[in-house]
Amino acid sequence: MRKPYATKDGYLVVLPYTDNNWQKLFEIADRQYLIDDPRFADLATRNLHSGEIYQILNDIIATHTTANGNMIWDSPMSRCKKSIAKKIF
């Protein structure tokens, strides 16, 4: 589910779209083993396993502070779209 994810001290929105975005996210998050996971190989299989992949994303984001998450996702390696959610309505 695309939504703001809780960090240790706030919220962060990370919106990977393409196969490459997801692969970079897994690489940056030190979860390279997910790059070759057939459940997440392409859009069709990610859609079939959307609950699982978004739980993984939730787990990744939860390990960071908002500032640290922003620094990671803003790094030159990252091609993931991101924004900060300051308030949840």
C-alpha positions in Angstrom: 0.0 0.0 0.0 1.4 3.4 -0.9 1.2 5.5 2.2 3.4 7.3 4.7 5.5 4.7 6.6 6.4 5.2 10.2 10.1 5.9 10.9 11.6 5.9 14.4 10.6 9.5 14.8 8.1 10.5 12.1 7.0 9.4 8.7 8.5 8.9 5.3 7.0 8.2 1.9 9.1 6.2 -0.5 7.5 5.4 -3.8 9.5 3.0 -5.9 7.8 2.4 -9.3 10.0 0.7 -11.8 11.9 -2.6 -11.6 15.1 -0.6 -11.3 13.6 1.5 -8.4 12.8 -1.6 -6.4 16.2 -3.2 -7.1 18.0 0.0 -6.0 15.8 0.1 -2.9 16.6 -3.5 -2.0 20.3 -2.8 -2.6 20.3 0.4 -0.5 18.4 -1.4 2.3 21.0 -4.2 2.3 18.4 -6.7 1.2 20.1 -7.8 -2.0 18.6 -11.3 -1.7 15.2 -9.7 -2.6 16.5 -8.5 -6.0 16.3 -12.1 -7.3 13.1 -13.0 -5.5 10.7 -14.1 -8.2 7.8 -12.6 -6.2 9.2 -9.1 -6.9 10.8 -9.6 -10.3 8.5 -7.3 -12.2 5.3 -5.2 -11.9 3.0 -8.1 -12.5 4.5 -10.3 -9.8 4.9 -7.4 -7.4 1.2 -6.7 -7.8 0.4 -10.3 -7.0 2.5 -10.0 -3.9 1.8 -6.4 -3.0 1.0 -7.1 0.6 4.3 -8.8 1.1 6.4 -6.2 -0.7 4.8 -3.3 1.1 5.3 -5.0 4.5 9.0 -5.3 3.6 9.0 -1.6 2.7 7.3 -0.9 6.0 10.0 -2.9 7.9 12.8 -1.2 6.1 11.5 2.3 6.8 10.8 1.5 10.4 14.5 0.9 11.1 15.5 4.5 10.2 14.9 8.0 11.6 13.2 10.4 9.1 16.4 12.4 8.6 18.4 9.3 8.1 15.8 7.9 5.7 15.8 11.1 3.7 19.6 11.0 3.5 19.6 7.4 2.3 16.8 7.9 -0.3 18.4 11.2 -1.5 21.8 9.5 -2.1 23.1 9.4 -5.7 22.5 5.6 -5.7 18.8 6.1 -5.2 16.3 6.7 -7.9 13.3 6.2 -5.6 10.9 9.1 -5.4 10.4 10.3 -1.8 8.7 13.0 0.2 8.2 13.7 3.9 4.7 13.4 5.5 4.6 15.9 8.3 1.0 15.2 9.3 -1.2 12.3 8.8 -4.9 13.2 8.4 
